[in-house]
Amino acid sequence: MKKRILTGDNTTGRLHLGHYVGSLENRVKLQNDFETFIILADVHSLAYPKYIGDPDLIADSILQVAMDNLSVGLDPAKVTMFAESTVPEIYELALLLSMLVPYSRILRNPTIKDEIREKELGDSYSLGFINFPVMMAADILSVRADLVPVGEDQSPHLELTRELAHKFNTIYGDVFKEPEGMIGRVARLVGTDGGVKMTKSLGNAIFLSDDAETVRKKVMKMFTDPNRLHPSDPGKVDGNPVFIYHDAFNNDKEEVADLKNRYVAGKVGDVGVKEKLVIALEQILEPIREKRSRYESDPDAVRGILIEGAKRTRKEALETLNLVREKMKLPRF
């Protein structure tokens, strides 16, 4: 029996390069060796005040995010892709798991604390927002996953998942595995503005579906060394967003090394370095765009993939839920 993966994305807009290096690459690499479930977390998306009043965006994003996953190379014949809201068994499991975690434990979650601060939520966040990590645990545990390719910022949620699995097994008997995490080769990609993280909401992202001209414009506006006023000035490479992207996406390592040496010596300008980055990014993005266009022309095929994925996942989630109810001695009349 192959081991299982569950991973996925919130449906709050299209995916970007941060998602690509953070998780998507690993999904593609592992799909042949693992039984893979991809969740499109539309219910999770409702946890954010910005999106609770925009159901059209979330509904459209289900298809957009599905196409992003398929366009990077996930094979619908090898993976099970589904929308979270189409597997209601997850909700029941999340409620049962929530009985095992103290409220104070959730508030100590560093990702929750960071999001409350960054989004300036104060004390106006919803109960659903606080329950986000437990819902994620239910997503993972519903199919009893072994491995979770995840972004670095989601690692605290995975740690809670492991805690909940262990606590349930200790109290009621073995049902769950304690899943391992797998961080992408770039744990947290900086934004094009030099911000600590590329994110949709801050407008500092290069999307996988951006056309070539849009990519070029975004790269040309990228932050570099703020103290470098002229191309002949010695420049700083460490922490320079353009070189962070070169390291992440330019496969010509000799070219990257040469650009760094010349930049430090004041022998190449920001424009020249960015031009090379555009070329490197296009080598990755052009094949993704080409494959995505085929799915865009046949959205019903994508819906069909999600319908079949929901059927398969519901079967697995119901089996898990029945085991949980049996262990907890909850009656079924």
N, C-alpha and C positions, 0 to 999 in steps of 0.2 A: 504494500500500500504506500502510495506517495504521501509525504507530509503535506500539510495544508498551509496556505498563505491567505490572510485577509488583509487587504489594504484598500485605500480609496481616497476620495476627495469630497470636500464640501461643494455644493452646487450653488456657488455665489458668483459665477462668472467663469470665463474660459481659463485654462491653465497656462502657466508661464514657465520660463526657463528655470526658476527656482524649484518648481514641481518636477521638472525634468531631471535635474541632477540630484534632487532630494529623494525621489522615490520612483519615478516612472522608469528610469533606466534599469533599476533593479527588478522591477516587475517584468520587464521584457526579458531580461537575462534569465530569470528564474521560472518562467512560465512552462518550460519544457520539463523541469525537474520537480515541480511542486503542483499540487492541485490548487489552483488559484481562484480566489473570489475577489472581485473588485466591487466595492460599494460606492454608490453615488449618494452621499449623505444629505439628502434634501431635508429631512427632519432636523438634523443637526443645524442646518443653515438657519432655521427659524429661531435659534437661540440668540441670534444677534439682533439688537434693536434696529439696525440699519435695514435688515432684510425681512423682518416680520411683516411689514406692510407692503412688501413687493413680491407677491406670489407669482406674478408673471415672469419676473427675472429668475426665480428659483426653478420654475417649471421649464423655462427655456434652457436654463443651464444644465438640466439633466441630460438633454440631448447634446449640448455643446461639450460638456465634460466627457460624455461617453465617446464622442468623436475624437476628442483630444487623446484619450487613452488608446483608441483603435489606431489613430494615425501615427503614433510613435512605434507601433509594431506589435501591440497585443493582438493575439489571434483569437477571434470569437469561438473557434473550434476547440481552443485549449483553455480558455478562461471562462468563468461564470461571472457576468456583470449584471448588476441589479440596482434598482433604486431602493433606498432604505425604507421609504414609506410603503412599499409593496410587500414588505415582510413584517406584518404586525406582530408576529411572535417575538420579535426583538423588543417591542414595547413591554410586553409582559415580563420578559427576562430582565429588562432594565429595572422595572419596578421591584422585582424580587431581590435583585442585587443591591438596590439602594438601601435595603434594610440592613445590609452588612457594613455600611460605611458611615462613620460619624460625619456630621455636617462640617465640623471643624477641620476634618481631614481634607475635604474638598477645598476649603478656603486656604489651606496651606499649599495647595497645588501651585507651583510657580508659574505655569502657563496661564492658569485662571487669574492669578494676581497680576501678571503682566498685561493681560487683555483688559482687565478692569481699569488699570492705570492708563494704558495706551489709548483706549477708546473712551476714556473719561466717563465711565459708567457710574462712578460714585457708588450709591447704594440703590440704583434704579434698575439693576440687572434682574432678569426674570429667574424664577425657579428652574426653568428649562436651561438657562445658561449655566447655573450652578451644577445642574445634572449632566452637563455635557460629557464629562469624563466617564460617568457611569454608563451613559448611553453608548459611548465608544467601546467601553468594556463589553457591553451586551452585543454590539456588532461583532466583535472579535470572538467572544466566547460562544455565540450562537452557532457558529460552524466549527467550534473547537479547533481554532487555528494553532499551528505550531510556531509560525514566524510571521512578523508584521514589518514589512518595509515601511518606514515611517520617517517623517521629517524630524529634525532634532527638537523642534518646539513641541512636538507631540509625545516625546519620550516620557514626560511625567504622567500622561494619561495611560501609557502602556504599563508603567510601573504600578499604577493603581489597578489595572487589569490583572496583573500578576498577583497583587495582594488579595483581590477579591476572589480569584480562582483558588488561591491557597486557603483562604479563610472558609470558603464554601466547602472545599474538600475536607478540611479539618473538622468542621462542624457536622456535616451531613454525609460525607463519604465521597469517594472519588467520582467526579464527572468531568472536570475541566483539566486541560493542560495549562501550564503556566508559560504562555508564549514568549518567545525571544523577540527582540527588536533588531532591525537592520537599518542603520543610518546610511544615507547616500554618500557618494564620494565627496560631495560638497555639502557639509552639514547645514549651512545656512548661507545662501547666496545673497550678497548685498544688493540693494536696489541700485538702479541707474543713477540715482541722486546721491549715492554714497551712504544711504540709510542702512541701518544694521540688518535689514531684511527686505528682500523683494516681496511686495504684497500688492494685491489687486487694489485695495482700498486707498493706498497712498499714491497711486499713479506713477509708480517707479518700476513698472514691470515691462518686460518684453514677452509678449504672448506667443505661444507656439503657432497661433493662427494669424499673427501679424503678417501683412504682405511685405515684400522686399523693401519698398520705399519707406514704409513705416518703421521697419527695423533700422534702416539707415539713419532716419531722422532721430530716432531714440538714441542710437549709439553716438551720433555727432553731438548730442546734447549732454552726454554723460559727464559726470564730474571726474576731474583728474587731480593733479597736484595743485591746490589752490595758491601755492606760493610761486608757481612757475609762470612768469609773465611773457616770456619769449621762447621760441623753439630752441634757441641757443643756450638757454639757462639750464643748468643741471637739474634734473627732475628726480622726484621720489617715486620709487616703485612699490615699496611696501605700503599696503593699505590703499593703493591707488585702484579705484574700481575698474578701470579699463584693463589693468594688468591682472586683477583678480579674475576677470572674465576671460582673458587670454589663457590663463592657467587652467581654467575650467573647461574651455570649449575649443581652443586652438590645438589641433593634433600635431601641428608642426612645431615640436619643442625646440628645434634649432632656431627657427624664426623667432619664437618667443624670447629665447635667451639673447639673441642678437638685438631685438628691439629693446630689451631691458638694459643691455650694456650701452646702447646708443642713447637711450633716454637719460640714463644717469650721467652720461658724458655731455649731454646737450647737443646731440648730433641727429636727433629726429624730433619732429614736432608732434603735438597731440593729434593733429589731423592725420598724419601718417600712421600713427599707432592705431587710431580708430578705423581708418580705412582697412587695415589688415584684420581688425576684429570683425568688421562687417563681412568680409570674405569668409572668415572662419565660421561665423554664425550661419551664414547662408548655406554652407556645406551640410549643416545639420538640419536647418529649417526647411530648405527647399523640398527634400523628399517627404518630410512630414506634411507640408502643405499639399503636395501632389496627392498623397494618400487621403488626406482629409477631404479634398475636393470630391473624391469618389463617394464618400459617405454623405457629404452635404447634398449631393445630387439624388440621394436615395434615403431620406430620413426614415421611411417606413422600415427599411432593413435594420436600421439602428434600433427602432422601437421593438422589432421582432427579437433582436438579441436580448433586449432588456426584459421582455416578456418571458422568454425561455429561462433567462437567468433568475428571475423571481420565482418561477416554478421550482427550479432546482434548489434554490436557497431556502424557500419555505419548507421544503421536505426535510432538509438538514436541520433547520432551526426548530421545527416541530419535534423532531426526534430528540434534540437537546432539551427542549422545554419539558417534554414528557419525562425525561430522566430527572430533571431538576424537581419537578412536581412530585415525582415518586419518592425522591430522597427526602424532600421536605414534608412528606406525608400530607400533601394537599389533595383533597378528594376530587375525583372526577365522577360525577353522577350521570 
